[in-house]
Amino acid sequence: MLDKKTAAVLDMLVQLVGESYKVVNKAQLLAELPPRLGVDEQNMAGILAFLKENDYIDIKYQDKNEICLSATVKATSYSENEKNVVERASISAKQVTLLIVGVFLAAFAGALVASLIGMLF
């Protein structure tokens, strides 16, 4: 699992570049990211190197201002799967309330049955 900065950069690259090679300006990549992440040029270079080493992106070439890259199938599937995990993990307050009431009733019924069996013997 990737950290927040790396995942944000990967999501941005998947949306911006896709699975085909595209030449983008490095300043444009930094501008696409939210400022709250605090990603600068050095962080971006490290994140891109990490993503390349782990086969999330493929870099054809890069110079001082531009980079030609594409997202791999692994990056696309990771991005889609992470979004699904977040959606599946959400539980509404109504579901939590029903779960607590259900557990309480089950415990109460179990105690009642145990006391009835205890009175028989």
C-alpha positions in Angstrom: 0.0 0.0 0.0 1.3 3.4 -0.9 1.5 6.4 1.3 -0.8 9.4 0.8 1.6 11.5 -1.3 2.6 8.6 -3.6 -1.0 7.5 -4.0 -2.0 11.1 -4.8 0.7 11.4 -7.4 -0.2 8.0 -8.9 -3.9 8.9 -9.1 -3.0 12.2 -10.8 -0.7 10.4 -13.3 -3.4 7.8 -14.2 -5.9 10.6 -14.8 -3.6 12.9 -16.6 -1.5 10.5 -18.7 -3.3 7.2 -18.8 -1.7 4.1 -20.3 -0.2 5.8 -23.3 3.0 7.8 -23.4 2.6 11.5 -23.0 5.0 14.4 -22.6 4.2 16.6 -19.7 5.8 19.5 -18.0 7.1 18.8 -14.5 5.7 22.1 -13.3 2.3 21.0 -14.6 2.5 17.9 -12.6 3.2 19.8 -9.4 0.4 22.3 -10.2 -2.1 19.4 -10.5 -1.4 18.2 -6.9 -3.2 19.8 -3.9 -0.9 22.2 -2.0 -1.8 20.6 1.3 0.4 17.5 0.3 3.5 19.7 0.3 5.1 17.9 -2.7 8.0 19.9 -4.2 10.4 19.1 -7.0 12.7 16.9 -5.0 9.8 14.9 -3.5 8.3 14.5 -6.9 11.5 13.2 -8.3 11.7 10.6 -5.5 8.1 9.6 -5.9 8.5 9.2 -9.7 11.7 7.1 -9.1 9.8 4.9 -6.6 6.9 4.4 -8.9 9.2 3.5 -11.8 11.1 1.0 -9.7 7.9 -0.7 -8.6 6.5 -0.8 -12.2 3.6 1.7 -11.6 4.9 4.0 -14.3 7.2 3.7 -17.3 9.5 6.7 -18.1 10.7 6.9 -21.6 12.8 10.0 -21.1 13.1 13.1 -19.0 15.0 16.3 -19.0 15.1 19.3 -16.7 11.5 20.6 -17.5 9.7 17.7 -19.3 9.1 14.1 -18.8 7.6 11.4 -21.1 5.8 8.7 -19.2 2.9 6.4 -19.1 1.0 4.6 -16.3 1.1 0.9 -16.4 -1.8 -1.5 -15.9 -0.6 -2.1 -12.4 -1.1 1.6 -11.7 -4.6 1.7 -13.2 -5.7 -1.3 -11.3 -4.2 0.0 -8.0 -6.0 3.3 -8.4 -9.3 1.6 -9.1 -9.0 -0.9 -6.3 -8.1 1.7 -3.7 -11.2 3.7 -4.5 -13.3 0.6 -4.2 -11.8 -0.2 -0.8 -12.7 3.2 0.5 -16.3 2.9 -0.7 -16.7 -0.6 0.8 -15.3 0.4 4.2 -17.9 3.1 4.9 -20.6 2.0 7.4 -23.6 4.3 8.1 -24.6 5.3 11.6 -27.9 3.4 11.2 -26.0 0.2 10.5 -23.9 0.7 13.6 -27.0 1.3 15.8 -28.7 -1.9 14.4 -25.5 -3.9 15.1 -25.3 -2.7 18.7 -29.0 -3.4 19.3 -28.7 -6.9 17.7 -25.7 -7.8 19.8 -27.4 -6.7 23.0 -30.6 -8.7 22.2 -28.5 -11.8 21.4 -26.6 -11.5 24.6 -29.8 -11.0 26.6 -31.5 -14.0 24.9 -28.4 -16.1 25.6 -28.4 -15.2 29.3 -32.2 -15.9 29.5 -31.8 -19.3 28.0 -28.8 -20.1 30.3 -30.8 -19.1 33.4 -33.8 -21.3 32.3 -31.5 -24.3 31.8 -30.0 -23.6 35.2 -33.4 -23.6 36.9 -34.2 -27.0 35.3 -31.2 -28.8 36.9 
